[in-house]
Structures are given as structure tokens and as C-alpha cells.
Amino acid sequence: MKRSVSMVSLLLVLIIALVGCSSGKESKGTITIGSKNFTENILLAHMLADLIEKDTELAVERKVNLGGSDIAWKALKSNDIQLYPDYTGTIVANYYQQETGTAEETYNTTIELLSKDKLSFPSKFGFNNTYTLAVSKETAEKYHLKTFSDLTKISNELVLGCEFEFKDRPDGYPGLEKTYEMTFKKVNAMDRGIMYRSLTDKQVDVIDAYSTEGQIKVNDLVILEDDKGFFPPYHAGALIRDDVLAKYPELEAVLKKLEGALDEQTMQDLNAKVDSEGLKAETVAKDFLKEKGLI
């Protein structure tokens, strides 16, 4: 009798478990979200993934930290990923090698160029993460550096540390060299992860930086003014394939939830939480969305 009761109890437990499993949200498809290989892009990718998981019936696969811009771009065009965060200036100047302009002009050119490849940029997050050049306070004071033009005068005495792709991008060092006639004693290309350490360890004197990077604040660096306006606007947003939007039209409204949700200071603070406080990017992303009431 006890055995019969036990068997009945076991069956009830199994039935309840099966009912519980079947009552969950059933996926109607999968979307793969990628990112480049730096903190901010990884954070934004996790935010997009969290929103899609909350507000749609899609399953999300995350492929963060893929590599530089060209790697993420090729992955999107080959459909290895369907969505990732990118920047207007990068799209226009790097992928299509076209002229940029004002923020509005660069955005309009972005939309026009992407449409030819059946890609869309349905939302801008609200901040401009432009390239800049950074030096230590000691170097700024020693050479009286405030602008890129100031740096040009003594650049042949200094070593530039930069990302591998920055060394070759038309909106990177080659264009900078041409616009400012800036020629460094040496250019050391390196992974972004060691660039700031190379500067603080005095292995290099100048680095390329993103204006929203947390490491700028953490290392108390001096950002030089791009006084000739060489670097284009880099407004961040979601870059997605048109065929994915057509298949899952609900995605457009979800992506627009981040429209205007971030500014430069907020993004710098979020980046610093990962880079200096050691918090996980997925945790920082989720906490931000909760604070904004988005999840």
C-alpha cells in the first residue's frame, strides 16, 4: 500500500513538472546577436538581447566579443549574426569608405548606404562615441598639449599606441596623418585590452580612445581637442538585417526602446563599472535596463 501511494505521488510530481514546463513561453524562432571586442559594444549587445528576450517570443543566442569592426560586419552580412550595435561614422567611413558630415548628414548617409545591402539602423541610443586621442596628464603638461594641432608639433618625438584596425582605417591613423600632417616616431598596433596599460606604463605616449570609455576616467587621462574636426560623428545604434525585421516585425519596436536612453556620461559610467570595478558586462547591462524600467 505504501508503495502504491509512493508511485501515485511520483506520478503527480512528474505531471506537475511537465505542466510547468509546457506553461513557459515557447520560442517562435532564434536571433543571434553579436558584438565587437570592447566593453561598450558588449554592454549594448547584452541590453539588446535582454530586451528581445523580455518583449518577444524569440530565443536569443549571444556571440559577443567577436573581434574588430570588420569581423562583426562580415558576420552580419554572411548571416552568422543578425544584429549588433554599431556607429554611424564607422558604417559610412569604414565599411563604405564614403565621406561623412554633420551628425544628421552622417546618419542620413548611413541609412541610404545600408538600404543597398538590405540592412537597417532602426534606433539610435542617444550618444556619440567619437574617436579621440588621449595622453597622460604628465605628457599634456610637459608639451603643453590641448589640441591635435599642438600634438602635431611634437608627434615625431612620441610613440602612438592604437588598435590594429585604427592603424589602417581611413577614419583612423591614415586620415589623421593626412589631415594634421601628424607623424609619430613609432606606431605600435595592439589589442585594445592592453592599450591603456601600455600608456600608464609609459610604453607609448599617445593612444586612440573612445570618448565614452570608462578607462579615461579611471586613469585620469587628458583628451585632446580635434580642432580640425577630423573624426566623424559616431552615433551608436542597432544594426540589423532587413530579412530578420521582415520575419519578426515586432523587433523594430523593441529596438526603439533604447532610442535616446543613453548619453555620453552614462555610457562612460557603465563602461567604468566593467573596466575598473570588475563587474560582469551582462550584469551591468541588465541592472541599467531595470533602473530605466525597461525590464
C-alpha positions in Angstrom: 0.0 0.0 0.0 2.8 2.4 0.9 4.5 1.5 -2.4 1.2 2.3 -4.3 1.0 5.7 -2.6 4.6 6.5 -3.4 4.0 5.6 -7.1 1.0 7.9 -7.2 2.9 10.7 -5.5 5.8 10.3 -8.0 3.4 10.4 -11.0 1.8 13.6 -9.6 5.2 15.2 -9.3 6.0 14.3 -12.9 2.7 15.6 -14.2 3.1 18.9 -12.3 6.7 19.2 -13.7 5.5 18.6 -17.2 2.7 21.1 -16.9 5.1 23.7 -15.5 7.5 23.2 -18.5 4.7 23.4 -21.1 3.4 26.6 -19.5 6.6 28.6 -20.2 7.0 30.9 -23.2 7.5 28.9 -26.3 10.1 30.3 -28.7 9.0 31.1 -32.2 12.5 31.5 -33.6 16.1 32.4 -32.7 18.1 35.5 -33.4 21.8 35.8 -32.9 23.2 39.0 -31.5 26.9 39.8 -31.9 29.3 42.5 -30.6 32.7 43.9 -31.3 35.6 43.3 -28.9 35.3 46.2 -26.5 33.3 46.8 -23.3 30.8 49.3 -24.6 29.8 47.2 -27.6 29.5 44.1 -25.4 27.3 46.0 -22.9 25.0 47.3 -25.7 24.7 43.8 -27.2 23.6 42.4 -23.8 21.0 45.2 -23.5 19.5 44.4 -26.9 19.5 40.7 -26.1 17.7 41.3 -22.7 15.0 43.5 -24.3 14.3 41.0 -27.1 14.1 38.1 -24.6 11.7 40.0 -22.4 9.4 41.5 -25.1 9.3 38.9 -27.8 8.9 35.1 -28.1 12.3 34.8 -29.8 15.2 32.9 -28.3 18.4 34.8 -28.3 21.9 33.5 -28.9 24.7 35.8 -27.8 28.0 35.9 -29.7 29.8 38.8 -28.0 33.4 39.8 -28.3 33.8 38.6 -31.9 36.6 41.0 -32.8 37.0 44.3 -34.6 34.5 46.2 -36.7 35.3 44.3 -40.0 34.8 40.9 -38.3 31.4 41.9 -36.9 30.3 43.5 -40.3 31.2 40.3 -42.2 29.4 38.2 -39.7 26.3 40.3 -40.2 26.4 40.2 -44.0 27.0 36.4 -44.0 24.1 35.9 -41.6 26.3 34.4 -38.9 24.8 37.1 -36.7 21.6 39.0 -37.4 22.1 42.1 -35.2 24.8 44.0 -33.4 25.5 47.6 -32.1 27.4 49.9 -34.4 28.2 53.5 -35.1 27.2 55.8 -37.9 30.8 57.1 -38.6 32.1 53.6 -38.7 29.5 52.5 -41.2 29.9 55.4 -43.6 33.7 55.9 -43.4 35.0 52.4 -42.7 32.6 49.9 -44.3 31.6 52.0 -47.4 34.5 54.4 -47.4 32.3 57.4 -48.1 32.5 61.0 -46.8 30.9 61.8 -43.5 29.5 65.1 -42.5 27.4 66.5 -39.6 25.7 64.2 -37.3 22.5 64.4 -39.3 24.2 64.1 -42.6 26.2 61.1 -41.5 23.0 59.4 -40.1 21.1 60.0 -43.4 24.1 58.6 -45.4 24.2 55.6 -43.1 20.5 54.8 -43.8 21.0 55.3 -47.5 24.1 53.1 -47.8 22.7 50.3 -45.6 19.5 50.1 -47.7 21.5 48.9 -50.7 22.7 45.9 -48.7 19.3 45.3 -47.2 20.3 46.3 -43.7 18.7 48.7 -41.3 19.6 51.1 -38.5 16.3 51.4 -36.7 17.3 53.1 -33.5 20.0 55.5 -32.1 20.8 55.0 -28.5 21.4 58.7 -27.8 25.2 59.2 -27.6 28.1 59.9 -29.8 31.2 57.8 -29.1 33.7 59.5 -31.3 37.4 58.6 -31.6 39.8 60.9 -29.9 43.5 61.0 -28.8 44.4 60.7 -25.1 47.6 61.3 -23.2 48.6 61.3 -19.5 48.5 64.5 -17.5 52.2 64.4 -17.3 52.6 64.4 -21.1 50.0 67.1 -21.6 51.7 69.4 -19.1 55.3 68.6 -20.4 54.4 69.5 -24.0 51.5 72.0 -23.3 49.1 69.8 -25.2 45.4 70.8 -25.6 44.6 70.1 -29.3 45.6 67.7 -32.0 47.4 70.6 -33.7 49.5 71.0 -30.6 50.3 67.3 -30.7 51.4 67.6 -34.4 54.2 69.9 -33.5 56.0 67.2 -31.3 54.4 64.0 -32.7 57.8 62.9 -34.2 59.1 62.6 -30.6 56.3 60.4 -29.4 55.0 56.8 -29.8 51.4 56.2 -30.7 49.6 53.1 -29.3 46.5 52.1 -31.2 44.2 49.3 -32.1 45.2 47.2 -35.0 42.2 48.4 -37.1 42.8 52.1 -36.2 46.2 51.9 -37.8 44.7 51.1 -41.2 41.2 52.6 -41.2 40.6 55.6 -43.4 38.9 57.3 -40.4 41.9 56.3 -38.3 45.6 57.0 -38.4 46.0 57.3 -42.2 43.4 60.1 -42.3 44.7 61.7 -39.2 48.2 61.7 -40.6 47.0 63.4 -43.8 44.7 66.0 -42.1 47.1 67.1 -39.4 50.4 66.1 -41.1 50.9 64.2 -37.8 53.8 61.7 -38.0 54.8 59.7 -34.9 58.2 58.4 -34.1 56.6 54.9 -34.0 53.1 53.5 -34.2 52.5 50.3 -32.1 49.3 48.5 -33.1 47.9 46.3 -30.2 44.9 44.8 -28.7 42.6 47.3 -27.1 42.8 45.4 -23.8 46.4 46.3 -23.3 46.4 49.8 -24.8 45.6 51.7 -21.6 48.1 49.7 -19.6 50.8 50.5 -22.2 50.1 54.2 -21.8 50.2 54.2 -18.0 53.4 52.0 -18.1 54.9 54.6 -20.4 55.5 52.1 -23.2 53.6 54.5 -25.5 52.9 58.3 -25.2 49.5 58.7 -27.0 46.6 56.4 -27.6 43.5 56.4 -29.7 40.5 56.4 -27.4 36.7 56.4 -27.5 35.1 59.4 -25.8 32.8 57.2 -23.7 35.4 54.8 -22.4 35.5 54.3 -18.6 39.3 53.9 -18.7 39.6 57.7 -19.5 38.1 58.5 -16.1 39.8 55.6 -14.3 43.3 56.6 -15.5 42.7 60.4 -15.2 43.8 61.0 -18.8 43.7 64.2 -20.9 41.5 64.1 -24.0 42.9 66.3 -26.8 40.6 68.5 -28.9 40.1 67.5 -32.5 40.4 71.2 -33.6 40.1 70.5 -37.3 37.1 68.2 -36.8 38.7 65.2 -38.5 36.9 62.4 -36.7 33.3 62.0 -37.9 30.3 61.6 -35.6 29.9 58.0 -34.3 26.3 57.8 -33.0 25.6 54.4 -31.6 22.6 52.3 -32.7 21.3 48.9 -33.6 22.3 47.4 -37.0 20.1 44.6 -38.2 19.3 42.6 -41.4 16.2 43.5 -43.3 15.1 39.9 -43.8 15.1 39.5 -40.0 13.0 42.6 -39.5 10.6 41.3 -42.2 10.3 37.9 -40.5 10.0 39.3 -37.0 8.5 42.8 -37.3 8.0 43.1 -33.6 11.7 43.6 -33.3 11.6 47.2 -34.5 9.5 48.4 -31.6 11.8 46.5 -29.2 15.0 48.0 -30.6 13.4 51.5 -30.4 13.1 51.1 -26.6 16.8 52.1 -26.3 16.2 55.2 -28.5 17.7 58.2 -26.7 18.2 56.1 -23.5 21.9 56.8 -23.1 24.2 59.8 -23.1 28.0 60.0 -23.2 28.4 60.4 -19.4 26.0 57.5 -18.7 27.9 55.2 -21.1 31.2 56.2 -19.7 30.0 55.3 -16.2 28.6 51.9 -17.3 31.9 51.1 -19.1 33.8 52.0 -15.9 31.8 49.6 -13.9 33.1 46.8 -16.1 36.6 48.0 -16.7 37.5 49.3 -13.2 35.1 47.7 -10.8 35.3 44.3 -12.4 31.5 43.7 -12.7 30.3 41.4 -15.5 29.0 43.2 -18.6 25.8 41.2 -18.7 25.1 42.2 -15.1 25.8 45.9 -15.7 23.6 45.8 -18.8 20.7 44.2 -17.0 20.9 46.5 -14.0 20.8 49.5 -16.3 17.7 48.3 -18.0 16.0 47.6 -14.7 16.8 51.1 -13.5 15.3 52.6 -16.6 12.2 50.4 -16.1 12.7 48.6 -19.5 12.8 45.1 -18.0 
